[in-house]
Amino acid sequence: MNAIIARLKSKTYMLQILVLVLGVLELNFSLLQQYLGAWYGVSFIVISVLGAFVRELTKAPVGVK
């Protein structure tokens, strides 16, 4: 249980949980395409770049600071 709690403090894990929730919502309701229109594809690129950026910020393994 402590390992799960430690991972929830990680920025990288929190970003990936957010992406997971957005992916489930998008799969079921197609909300992003409706609101983003032509920018729909670009949104996936931005999410990927943001994930890589957050990964660069967190060099230490989860639970080590």
C-alpha positions in Angstrom: 0.0 0.0 0.0 2.9 2.4 0.8 4.3 1.8 -2.7 0.9 2.9 -4.3 0.8 6.0 -2.1 4.4 6.9 -3.0 3.6 6.6 -6.7 0.6 9.0 -6.3 3.0 11.7 -5.2 4.9 11.4 -8.5 4.1 14.1 -11.1 4.7 11.6 -13.8 2.1 9.2 -12.4 -0.4 12.0 -11.8 0.0 13.1 -15.4 -0.5 9.6 -16.7 -3.6 9.1 -14.5 -5.0 12.3 -15.9 -4.3 11.1 -19.5 -6.0 7.8 -18.6 -9.1 9.5 -17.3 -9.2 11.8 -20.4 -8.8 8.8 -22.6 -11.7 7.0 -21.0 -13.9 10.1 -21.3 -12.9 10.6 -24.9 -13.5 6.9 -25.8 -17.0 7.1 -24.3 -18.2 10.6 -25.1 -15.9 12.0 -27.9 -15.7 15.3 -26.0 -12.3 16.5 -27.2 -12.9 16.2 -30.9 -16.1 18.2 -30.4 -14.4 21.1 -28.7 -11.0 21.0 -30.3 -12.0 20.5 -33.9 -9.0 20.8 -36.2 -6.7 20.9 -33.1 -7.8 17.4 -32.1 -4.7 15.6 -33.4 -2.4 18.3 -32.0 -3.7 17.7 -28.5 -2.2 14.2 -28.5 1.2 15.6 -29.5 1.0 18.2 -26.7 0.1 15.5 -24.2 3.1 13.4 -25.3 5.5 16.3 -25.1 4.1 17.2 -21.7 4.7 13.6 -20.5 8.3 13.7 -21.7 8.8 17.1 -20.0 7.5 15.8 -16.7 9.7 12.7 -17.0 12.7 14.9 -17.4 11.8 16.8 -14.2 11.7 13.6 -12.2 15.0 11.8 -12.5 14.9 9.9 -9.1 12.9 6.7 -8.7 9.5 6.9 -7.0 9.9 7.2 -3.3 13.5 8.5 -3.3 14.1 12.2 -2.7 
